[in-house]
């Protein structure tokens, strides 16, 4: 028996030992081959145990692009287990694309030097599966035995945010009622064709038209009928042009713009006549009654002499008004020598001469409360306001801001207007006594003021001369204004915040890059655009967007303000979704600033 064991068992044991040594050698060799260096087992185990509980994907790659480790969350994203991915070139498993440049991300060393999050898309086999913020951190030699580095890739899932931004982009460029493009989108197209005209000598036609009977139908039958008429006319306009090259937009309540690209005047006139005929033959029926509908329009030649979209739009609007003045249901061409054009221009200059309004001191400041919605704070007196400006005509009638602000913008007078507001607000705040809480007054600033390098000095001088508490001042700026010159806007914000003033980002949610720029703008409040609030009780999409904005804002430590709070039902809903402040007629109408200040004096 012993001889039998000696003859067979000992050779088997020797063979088994040899196999074990070969397997051990293979794994040691493979381990070294993964990155040219070997990680200490206890250190690697420690790191891997820590990464297992991290809720977002973690991937470790060496300088040879070899995968060293993926945590469980990354395994789910990559749809592959660690044992199947380790040792492979990561580019054979997934790819990364920069969101902004749309270029492949392949220089991990460069990214690790930036020490910041980069928005990217992660794809498997060419299919995009994750929108994420990527952070790349290099691992020093203390992590590995040897001299080569490795990189830790961390991902934060931003797919939901990107989906929301895509929806916001549609909202920003489209009119909600008609799904036509809006005025802002048309301005962008006008910029393109004006640039093309200057470069290549191309000619285009801009057609501004309005519905002659809209006001009568809207006022006598009702808003629902008016909306139905607008949608019907919008459909007719869309069907009347070549949508592959032409551009149709809703400019105002009952006004539309059509950009007819690469057209001769004769060809464009035929199209415009056809549009007028189609609308004239259209039968608008409401509750069994047929209402006649016609349109009036004015057109402007866009060529190499055209300067800017605002001028084209202004000429189109002016000519359309002339067409209506001449009886309606007609088309008029813009001509500088037209007596009606000259008269209209003279009227605009005479009625809206802002310089004369300044000279006559025909401006007054109003204030509308921005009130905390938390029930206990809601019962307290007002202490936060938005400053509003009103202009009076020569007869003492209020001129709405929507009528004179665009004129100030078109003629470069917003810096003058902003300075007047800042100076008068500070003048009136001199009478405010020290109190708790400190009342806050928010002043809207235009982009042209923030682009003025001397404007900051002006504000600081006014504060110093009046010796008021800077904490009483809040400045409201829009995202578009802020990002047009981030350096100047950043300097303005940081300087005044350092003195105690606060900042609010106005009309938030309407910019395509709203979330992306939040980290660049050191503000205190986010003011949600009223387009999301006015229908929040009935519009689930608007409610979801508001909830998303609230979540992002609170995560960044910001207070959220909702505009257009028109009733108690909206107040209650905003409380439920944790909006901090509300502003609107449901809380308080605007009142003269001097009257609002009485409780603080």
C-alpha positions as CSV (number, residue, x, y, z in Angstrom):
1,X,0.0,0.0,0.0
2,X,2.8,2.4,0.9
3,X,4.6,1.5,-2.3
4,X,1.4,2.2,-4.2
5,X,1.1,5.7,-2.7
6,X,4.8,6.4,-3.5
7,X,4.3,5.4,-7.0
8,X,1.2,7.5,-7.8
9,X,0.5,10.1,-5.1
10,X,3.9,11.8,-5.0
11,X,4.0,12.5,-8.7
12,X,0.4,13.9,-8.6
13,X,1.3,16.2,-5.7
14,X,4.3,17.4,-7.6
15,X,2.2,18.1,-10.7
16,X,-0.5,19.9,-8.6
17,X,2.2,22.1,-7.0
18,X,3.6,22.9,-10.4
19,X,0.1,23.9,-11.7
20,X,-0.5,26.2,-8.6
21,X,2.9,27.9,-9.2
22,X,2.1,28.5,-12.9
23,X,-1.3,30.0,-12.0
24,X,0.2,32.2,-9.3
25,X,2.9,33.3,-11.8
26,X,0.3,34.1,-14.4
27,X,-1.8,36.3,-12.1
28,X,1.3,38.1,-10.7
29,X,2.5,38.7,-14.3
30,X,-1.0,40.0,-15.3
31,X,-1.2,42.2,-12.3
32,X,2.1,43.8,-13.2
33,X,1.1,44.1,-16.8
34,X,-2.0,46.1,-16.1
35,X,-0.2,49.3,-15.5
36,X,3.5,48.6,-15.4
37,X,3.4,49.0,-11.6
38,X,1.9,47.0,-8.8
39,X,-0.5,48.3,-6.1
40,X,0.0,47.2,-2.6
41,X,-2.7,44.7,-1.8
42,X,-3.8,46.2,1.5
43,X,-3.9,49.7,0.0
44,X,-5.9,48.6,-3.1
45,X,-8.3,46.6,-0.9
46,X,-8.8,49.7,1.3
47,X,-9.5,51.9,-1.7
48,X,-11.9,49.5,-3.3
49,X,-13.9,49.0,-0.1
50,X,-14.3,52.8,0.1
51,X,-15.4,53.2,-3.5
52,X,-18.0,50.4,-3.2
53,X,-20.2,52.6,-1.1
54,X,-19.9,55.7,-3.2
55,X,-23.3,56.3,-4.9
56,X,-21.9,57.6,-8.2
57,X,-19.7,55.8,-10.7
58,X,-15.9,55.6,-10.0
59,X,-13.5,54.3,-12.6
60,X,-9.7,54.0,-12.2
61,X,-7.5,54.1,-15.4
62,X,-3.8,54.1,-15.7
63,X,-1.7,56.2,-18.0
64,X,-1.8,53.4,-20.6
65,X,-5.6,53.7,-20.8
66,X,-6.0,50.4,-19.0
67,X,-8.9,49.9,-16.7
68,X,-7.7,49.1,-13.1
69,X,-11.0,49.3,-11.2
70,X,-14.7,50.1,-11.5
71,X,-17.0,50.4,-8.5
72,X,-20.4,48.6,-8.4
73,X,-22.3,51.8,-9.5
74,X,-20.0,52.0,-12.6
75,X,-20.5,48.3,-13.3
76,X,-24.2,49.0,-13.6
77,X,-23.6,51.9,-16.0
78,X,-21.1,50.0,-18.1
79,X,-23.2,46.9,-18.0
80,X,-20.1,44.8,-17.2
81,X,-18.6,43.3,-14.2
82,X,-15.1,44.3,-12.8
83,X,-13.6,40.9,-13.7
84,X,-14.6,41.4,-17.4
85,X,-13.3,44.9,-17.7
86,X,-10.1,44.9,-15.7
87,X,-7.0,45.0,-17.8
88,X,-8.8,46.2,-21.0
89,X,-8.3,49.5,-22.8
90,X,-11.1,51.6,-21.5
91,X,-11.8,53.0,-25.1
92,X,-12.9,49.5,-26.2
93,X,-15.6,49.7,-23.5
94,X,-16.8,53.3,-23.3
95,X,-16.1,56.7,-24.7
96,X,-16.4,60.3,-23.4
97,X,-17.5,63.4,-25.3
98,X,-17.3,67.0,-24.1
99,X,-20.8,68.5,-24.0
100,X,-19.7,72.0,-25.1
101,X,-17.2,71.2,-27.8
102,X,-18.7,67.8,-28.9
103,X,-15.1,66.5,-29.1
104,X,-13.9,63.2,-27.6
105,X,-12.3,63.5,-24.2
106,X,-9.0,61.5,-24.4
107,X,-6.5,63.7,-22.5
108,X,-7.1,62.6,-18.9
109,X,-3.8,64.2,-17.7
110,X,-4.9,67.6,-19.0
111,X,-8.3,67.3,-17.3
112,X,-6.7,66.2,-14.0
113,X,-4.7,69.4,-14.0
114,X,-7.9,71.6,-14.1
115,X,-9.3,70.2,-10.9
116,X,-12.9,71.0,-12.0
117,X,-16.0,69.2,-13.1
118,X,-16.5,68.9,-16.9
119,X,-19.9,68.2,-18.5
120,X,-19.7,65.2,-20.8
121,X,-21.6,62.3,-22.4
122,X,-20.7,58.7,-21.7
123,X,-21.4,56.3,-24.5
124,X,-21.3,52.5,-24.9
125,X,-20.8,51.2,-28.5
126,X,-21.7,54.6,-29.9
127,X,-25.0,54.9,-27.9
128,X,-25.2,57.8,-25.4
129,X,-26.3,56.4,-22.0
130,X,-25.4,59.0,-19.5
131,X,-25.1,62.8,-19.3
132,X,-22.6,63.5,-16.5
133,X,-20.2,65.9,-14.8
134,X,-16.8,64.4,-14.9
135,X,-14.0,65.0,-12.5
136,X,-10.5,63.5,-13.1
137,X,-8.0,63.2,-10.3
138,X,-4.5,61.9,-10.7
139,X,-3.2,59.4,-8.1
140,X,0.3,60.2,-6.8
141,X,3.0,57.6,-6.5
142,X,2.0,56.9,-2.9
143,X,-1.0,55.0,-4.2
144,X,1.1,52.7,-6.4
145,X,4.4,51.0,-6.2
146,X,6.5,52.4,-9.0
147,X,6.5,55.7,-10.8
148,X,3.5,55.7,-13.2
149,X,0.3,57.6,-12.4
150,X,-3.3,56.6,-12.6
151,X,-6.5,58.6,-12.8
152,X,-9.7,58.4,-10.8
153,X,-12.7,59.3,-12.9
154,X,-15.8,60.4,-10.9
155,X,-19.2,60.9,-12.6
156,X,-22.3,62.8,-11.4
157,X,-25.4,62.0,-13.3
158,X,-27.0,65.2,-14.8
159,X,-29.3,63.5,-17.3
160,X,-32.4,64.8,-15.7
161,X,-31.0,68.3,-15.6
162,X,-30.0,68.2,-19.3
163,X,-33.5,67.0,-20.3
164,X,-34.9,70.0,-18.4
165,X,-32.5,72.4,-20.1
166,X,-33.5,71.0,-23.5
167,X,-37.2,71.7,-22.6
168,X,-36.2,75.2,-21.5
169,X,-34.4,75.7,-24.8
170,X,-37.6,74.9,-26.6
171,X,-39.5,77.3,-24.4
172,X,-36.9,80.0,-25.0
173,X,-37.2,79.8,-28.8
174,X,-40.9,78.9,-29.2
175,X,-44.2,80.7,-28.6
176,X,-46.3,78.6,-26.2
177,X,-49.7,79.3,-27.8
178,X,-48.8,78.8,-31.5
179,X,-45.6,76.8,-31.4
180,X,-44.2,79.3,-33.8
181,X,-40.8,80.8,-33.2
182,X,-40.7,83.8,-30.8
183,X,-39.3,87.3,-31.2
184,X,-35.9,86.3,-29.7
185,X,-35.5,83.4,-32.2
186,X,-36.4,85.8,-35.1
187,X,-33.8,88.3,-33.9
188,X,-31.2,85.5,-34.1
189,X,-32.2,84.7,-37.6
190,X,-32.1,88.3,-38.6
191,X,-28.6,88.5,-37.3
192,X,-27.6,85.6,-39.5
193,X,-29.2,87.0,-42.7
194,X,-27.8,90.5,-42.1
195,X,-24.3,89.0,-41.7
196,X,-24.8,87.0,-44.9
197,X,-26.0,90.1,-46.8
198,X,-22.9,92.0,-45.9
199,X,-20.6,89.1,-46.8
200,X,-22.3,87.8,-50.0
201,X,-24.7,90.6,-51.0
202,X,-27.8,88.4,-50.6
203,X,-31.2,90.0,-50.2
204,X,-34.1,89.0,-48.0
205,X,-37.5,90.3,-47.0
206,X,-38.9,90.8,-43.5
207,X,-42.7,90.9,-43.4
208,X,-44.4,92.2,-40.3
209,X,-48.2,91.6,-40.1
210,X,-51.0,91.8,-37.7
211,X,-54.7,90.7,-37.5
212,X,-57.0,93.7,-38.1
213,X,-60.0,92.4,-36.2
214,X,-58.2,90.7,-33.3
215,X,-58.8,93.4,-30.6
216,X,-62.5,93.5,-31.4
217,X,-62.9,89.7,-31.3
218,X,-60.7,89.3,-28.2
219,X,-62.6,92.1,-26.3
220,X,-66.1,91.2,-27.3
221,X,-66.1,87.4,-27.6
222,X,-63.4,86.6,-25.0
223,X,-59.8,85.6,-24.6
224,X,-60.5,82.0,-25.5
225,X,-61.8,83.0,-28.9
226,X,-58.8,85.4,-29.3
227,X,-56.4,82.5,-28.6
228,X,-58.2,80.3,-31.1
229,X,-57.9,83.0,-33.7
230,X,-54.2,83.4,-33.1
231,X,-53.6,79.7,-33.4
232,X,-55.6,79.5,-36.6
233,X,-53.8,82.4,-38.3
234,X,-50.4,81.0,-37.2
235,X,-51.3,77.7,-38.9
236,X,-52.2,79.5,-42.1
237,X,-48.9,81.4,-42.1
238,X,-46.9,78.3,-41.5
239,X,-48.6,76.6,-44.5
240,X,-48.1,79.6,-46.8
241,X,-44.3,79.5,-46.9
242,X,-41.4,77.1,-47.5
243,X,-40.6,76.2,-43.9
244,X,-37.3,74.7,-45.0
245,X,-35.9,78.2,-45.7
246,X,-38.4,80.7,-44.5
247,X,-39.0,81.6,-40.9
248,X,-42.3,82.4,-39.2
249,X,-42.5,83.9,-35.7
250,X,-45.1,85.4,-33.3
251,X,-43.8,88.8,-32.3
252,X,-46.6,90.0,-30.0
253,X,-50.2,89.3,-29.1
254,X,-51.6,89.5,-32.6
255,X,-48.5,90.3,-34.6
256,X,-46.3,88.0,-36.6
257,X,-43.0,88.2,-38.5
258,X,-42.1,86.3,-41.6
259,X,-38.5,86.2,-42.8
260,X,-38.5,85.3,-46.5
261,X,-34.9,84.2,-47.3
262,X,-33.1,84.8,-50.6
263,X,-36.1,86.5,-52.2
264,X,-36.5,89.2,-54.8
265,X,-39.0,91.9,-53.9
266,X,-41.3,90.7,-56.7
267,X,-41.2,87.1,-55.5
268,X,-41.8,88.2,-51.8
269,X,-44.7,90.4,-52.8
270,X,-46.4,87.4,-54.5
271,X,-46.0,85.4,-51.3
272,X,-47.3,88.3,-49.1
273,X,-50.3,88.7,-51.4
274,X,-51.0,85.0,-51.2
275,X,-50.8,85.2,-47.3
276,X,-53.3,88.0,-47.3
277,X,-55.6,86.2,-49.7
278,X,-55.5,82.9,-47.6
279,X,-56.4,84.8,-44.4
280,X,-59.1,86.8,-46.2
281,X,-60.8,83.5,-47.4
282,X,-60.4,81.9,-43.9
283,X,-63.7,81.5,-42.1
284,X,-63.3,82.1,-38.4
285,X,-66.3,80.5,-36.6
286,X,-67.1,80.9,-32.9
287,X,-70.3,79.6,-31.3
288,X,-71.9,79.3,-34.7
289,X,-71.1,82.8,-35.8
290,X,-68.7,83.6,-38.7
291,X,-66.3,86.5,-38.2
292,X,-64.4,88.1,-41.1
293,X,-60.6,88.2,-40.6
294,X,-58.0,90.2,-42.6
295,X,-54.4,91.1,-42.0
296,X,-52.3,94.2,-42.6
297,X,-48.6,94.1,-43.1
298,X,-45.4,96.0,-43.9
299,X,-42.3,94.7,-45.4
300,X,-38.6,95.7,-45.2
301,X,-35.8,94.8,-47.5
302,X,-32.8,93.2,-45.7
303,X,-29.6,93.7,-47.6
304,X,-26.0,94.8,-47.0
305,X,-27.2,98.2,-45.9
306,X,-29.1,96.7,-43.0
307,X,-27.4,97.4,-39.6
308,X,-29.1,95.4,-36.8
309,X,-32.2,93.3,-36.1
310,X,-33.7,95.9,-33.9
311,X,-33.8,98.4,-36.7
312,X,-35.3,95.9,-39.1
313,X,-38.0,95.0,-36.6
314,X,-38.7,98.6,-35.8
315,X,-39.1,99.5,-39.5
316,X,-41.4,96.5,-40.0
317,X,-43.5,97.4,-37.0
318,X,-43.8,101.0,-38.1
319,X,-44.8,100.1,-41.7
320,X,-47.4,97.6,-40.4
321,X,-49.0,100.3,-38.3
322,X,-49.1,102.5,-41.4
323,X,-50.9,99.7,-43.3
324,X,-53.6,99.5,-40.6
325,X,-53.9,103.3,-40.5
326,X,-54.6,103.3,-44.2
327,X,-57.6,101.0,-43.7
328,X,-56.2,97.6,-43.1
329,X,-56.2,94.5,-45.3
330,X,-53.2,95.8,-47.2
331,X,-49.5,95.5,-47.5
332,X,-47.1,98.5,-47.4
333,X,-43.4,98.7,-48.3
334,X,-41.0,100.6,-46.0
335,X,-39.6,103.7,-47.7
336,X,-37.7,106.4,-46.0
337,X,-39.4,109.1,-48.2
338,X,-42.9,107.9,-47.4
339,X,-44.7,110.8,-45.7
340,X,-46.5,108.4,-43.3
341,X,-43.2,106.9,-42.4
342,X,-41.7,110.3,-41.6
343,X,-44.8,111.3,-39.7
344,X,-44.7,108.1,-37.6
345,X,-41.1,108.6,-36.8
346,X,-41.8,112.1,-35.7
347,X,-44.7,110.9,-33.6
348,X,-42.5,108.3,-31.9
349,X,-39.8,110.9,-31.2
350,X,-42.4,113.4,-30.0
351,X,-44.3,111.0,-27.7
352,X,-41.4,109.0,-26.4
353,X,-38.7,111.5,-26.1
354,X,-37.0,110.2,-23.0
355,X,-34.7,113.2,-22.8
356,X,-37.6,115.5,-22.4
357,X,-39.1,113.1,-19.8
358,X,-35.9,113.3,-17.8
359,X,-35.8,117.1,-18.2
360,X,-39.4,117.4,-16.9
361,X,-38.8,114.9,-14.1
362,X,-41.7,112.7,-15.3
363,X,-40.4,109.5,-13.6
364,X,-41.6,108.0,-10.3
365,X,-40.5,104.9,-8.4
366,X,-42.9,102.3,-7.2
367,X,-42.2,99.2,-5.0
368,X,-43.8,95.8,-5.0
369,X,-43.2,93.5,-2.0
370,X,-41.3,90.3,-2.4
371,X,-42.7,88.4,0.6
372,X,-41.6,85.3,2.5
373,X,-44.1,82.5,2.0
374,X,-43.5,80.6,5.2
375,X,-46.7,81.0,7.2
376,X,-45.1,82.6,10.3
377,X,-43.1,85.0,8.2
378,X,-46.0,85.6,5.8
379,X,-47.9,87.2,8.7
380,X,-45.1,89.8,9.3
381,X,-44.9,93.2,7.7
382,X,-43.2,93.6,4.3
383,X,-39.4,94.1,4.3
384,X,-38.3,93.1,0.8
385,X,-39.3,94.9,-2.4
386,X,-38.6,95.2,-6.1
387,X,-38.2,98.7,-7.4
388,X,-40.3,99.5,-10.4
389,X,-40.1,102.7,-12.5
390,X,-43.1,104.5,-14.0
391,X,-43.1,107.3,-16.6
392,X,-45.8,109.9,-16.9
393,X,-46.8,111.7,-20.1
394,X,-47.4,115.4,-20.4
395,X,-51.0,115.0,-19.2
396,X,-50.0,113.1,-16.1
397,X,-51.0,109.6,-17.4
398,X,-48.8,106.6,-16.5
399,X,-46.9,105.2,-19.4
400,X,-46.3,101.4,-18.9
401,X,-42.7,100.3,-18.8
402,X,-43.3,97.9,-21.7
403,X,-43.8,101.0,-23.9
404,X,-40.8,103.1,-22.9
405,X,-38.2,100.6,-21.8
406,X,-37.8,99.1,-25.3
407,X,-37.3,102.6,-26.7
408,X,-34.6,103.3,-24.1
409,X,-32.9,100.0,-25.0
410,X,-33.1,100.7,-28.8
411,X,-31.7,104.2,-28.4
412,X,-29.0,103.4,-25.9
413,X,-30.5,105.3,-23.0
414,X,-30.7,102.4,-20.4
415,X,-27.5,103.5,-18.6
416,X,-29.0,107.0,-18.1
417,X,-32.3,105.4,-16.8
418,X,-30.5,102.9,-14.6
419,X,-28.4,105.7,-13.0
420,X,-31.5,107.8,-12.4
421,X,-33.1,104.8,-10.6
422,X,-30.1,104.0,-8.5
423,X,-29.7,107.6,-7.5
424,X,-33.3,108.2,-6.6
425,X,-33.6,104.9,-4.6
426,X,-30.6,105.7,-2.5
427,X,-31.8,109.3,-2.0
428,X,-35.1,108.0,-0.6
429,X,-33.4,105.2,1.5
430,X,-31.5,107.9,3.5
431,X,-34.6,108.3,5.6
432,X,-34.8,104.7,6.6
433,X,-34.0,104.0,10.3
434,X,-31.8,101.2,11.5
435,X,-34.1,98.2,12.2
436,X,-34.3,94.4,12.2
437,X,-34.8,92.9,9.7
438,X,-33.0,95.3,7.4
439,X,-35.4,96.2,4.6
440,X,-34.2,95.1,1.1
441,X,-34.9,97.0,-2.1
442,X,-34.1,95.2,-5.4
443,X,-33.1,97.3,-8.4
444,X,-33.1,96.0,-12.0
445,X,-30.0,96.6,-14.0
446,X,-29.7,96.5,-17.8
447,X,-26.8,94.8,-19.7
448,X,-25.6,98.1,-21.1
449,X,-25.1,99.4,-17.5
450,X,-23.1,96.4,-16.4
451,X,-21.0,96.7,-19.6
452,X,-20.1,100.2,-18.5
453,X,-16.9,100.1,-16.6
454,X,-17.7,103.4,-14.8
455,X,-21.1,102.2,-13.5
456,X,-19.7,100.4,-10.5
457,X,-17.8,103.6,-9.4
458,X,-21.1,105.5,-9.8
459,X,-23.0,103.1,-7.5
460,X,-20.2,103.2,-4.9
461,X,-20.1,107.0,-4.9
462,X,-23.9,107.2,-4.4
463,X,-23.7,104.8,-1.5
464,X,-20.9,106.7,0.1
465,X,-22.4,110.1,-0.4
466,X,-25.8,109.0,1.1
467,X,-24.1,106.9,3.9
468,X,-26.8,104.3,3.7
469,X,-26.5,100.6,4.7
470,X,-25.5,98.7,1.5
471,X,-27.4,95.7,2.9
472,X,-30.6,97.5,1.9
473,X,-29.6,97.2,-1.8
474,X,-30.2,94.1,-3.9
475,X,-29.5,94.2,-7.7
476,X,-31.5,92.1,-10.1
477,X,-29.8,91.0,-13.3
478,X,-30.9,88.5,-15.9
479,X,-28.8,85.5,-16.9
480,X,-28.4,86.9,-20.5
481,X,-27.1,90.2,-19.0
482,X,-24.7,88.5,-16.7
483,X,-23.1,86.1,-19.2
484,X,-22.7,88.8,-21.9
485,X,-19.7,90.0,-19.9
486,X,-18.9,87.6,-17.1
487,X,-15.7,89.5,-16.0
488,X,-17.4,92.9,-15.5
489,X,-20.5,91.3,-14.0
490,X,-18.4,89.2,-11.7
491,X,-16.4,92.3,-10.5
492,X,-19.6,94.2,-10.0
493,X,-21.2,91.4,-8.0
494,X,-18.2,90.6,-5.8
495,X,-17.5,94.3,-5.0
496,X,-21.0,95.0,-3.8
497,X,-21.6,91.7,-2.1
498,X,-18.4,92.3,-0.2
499,X,-20.1,95.5,1.2
500,X,-23.3,93.6,2.2
501,X,-25.5,94.1,-0.9
502,X,-27.3,91.1,-2.4
503,X,-28.0,89.9,-5.9
504,X,-30.9,88.2,-7.6
505,X,-30.8,86.3,-10.9
506,X,-34.0,87.4,-12.7
507,X,-36.1,85.5,-15.2
508,X,-34.3,82.3,-14.3
509,X,-35.2,79.3,-16.4
510,X,-35.6,80.9,-19.8
511,X,-31.9,80.6,-20.7
512,X,-30.5,77.5,-22.3
513,X,-27.5,77.6,-20.1
514,X,-29.3,78.6,-16.8
515,X,-27.9,75.7,-14.7
516,X,-24.5,75.8,-16.3
517,X,-23.8,79.4,-15.5
518,X,-25.1,79.3,-11.9
519,X,-21.7,78.3,-10.6
520,X,-20.1,81.3,-12.3
521,X,-22.6,83.8,-10.8
522,X,-22.3,84.5,-7.1
523,X,-25.9,85.5,-6.4
524,X,-28.2,85.2,-3.4
525,X,-31.6,84.7,-5.0
526,X,-33.1,82.9,-8.0
527,X,-36.2,84.6,-9.4
528,X,-38.2,82.1,-11.4
529,X,-39.7,83.5,-14.6
530,X,-43.4,84.1,-14.4
531,X,-44.1,82.0,-17.4
532,X,-43.7,78.9,-15.2
533,X,-45.8,80.3,-12.3
534,X,-48.9,81.7,-13.9
535,X,-50.2,78.3,-15.0
536,X,-48.6,76.2,-12.3
537,X,-51.9,75.1,-10.8
538,X,-52.9,73.4,-14.1
539,X,-49.7,72.7,-15.9
540,X,-47.8,69.7,-14.6
541,X,-44.7,70.4,-16.7
542,X,-44.5,73.9,-15.3
543,X,-44.8,72.5,-11.8
544,X,-42.0,70.0,-12.5
545,X,-39.7,72.7,-13.8
546,X,-40.3,74.9,-10.8
547,X,-39.6,71.9,-8.5
548,X,-36.4,71.2,-10.3
549,X,-35.2,74.9,-10.1
550,X,-36.1,74.9,-6.4
551,X,-34.1,71.8,-5.8
552,X,-31.0,73.0,-7.7
553,X,-31.2,76.5,-6.1
554,X,-31.5,75.2,-2.5
555,X,-28.6,72.7,-3.2
556,X,-26.5,75.8,-4.0
557,X,-27.7,77.6,-0.9
558,X,-29.9,80.1,-2.8
559,X,-33.3,81.6,-1.9
560,X,-36.0,81.1,-4.5
561,X,-38.4,83.9,-5.6
562,X,-41.6,83.2,-7.7
563,X,-43.1,85.9,-9.8
564,X,-46.7,86.2,-10.9
565,X,-48.2,85.0,-7.6
566,X,-51.8,86.0,-8.4
567,X,-53.9,84.2,-5.7
568,X,-53.8,82.2,-2.5
569,X,-54.0,78.8,-4.3
570,X,-50.7,79.6,-6.0
571,X,-49.2,80.7,-2.6
572,X,-50.2,77.3,-1.0
573,X,-48.7,75.3,-3.9
574,X,-45.5,77.3,-3.8
575,X,-45.2,76.6,-0.1
576,X,-45.6,72.9,-0.7
577,X,-42.7,72.8,-3.1
578,X,-40.6,75.0,-0.8
579,X,-40.4,78.2,-2.7
580,X,-39.1,80.8,-0.3
581,X,-40.6,84.1,-1.6
582,X,-43.5,85.2,-3.7
583,X,-44.2,88.4,-5.7
584,X,-47.4,89.3,-7.4
585,X,-50.9,90.8,-7.2
586,X,-51.9,87.9,-4.9
587,X,-49.6,89.3,-2.3
588,X,-49.5,93.1,-3.0
589,X,-49.8,95.5,-5.9
590,X,-47.0,98.0,-6.5
591,X,-47.3,101.2,-4.6
592,X,-45.3,104.4,-4.7
593,X,-41.9,103.9,-3.0
594,X,-42.3,106.8,-0.7
595,X,-45.5,105.3,0.7
596,X,-44.0,101.9,1.1
597,X,-41.1,103.4,3.0
598,X,-43.4,104.9,5.7
599,X,-43.3,101.8,7.8
600,X,-39.5,101.9,7.8
601,X,-39.1,105.6,8.7
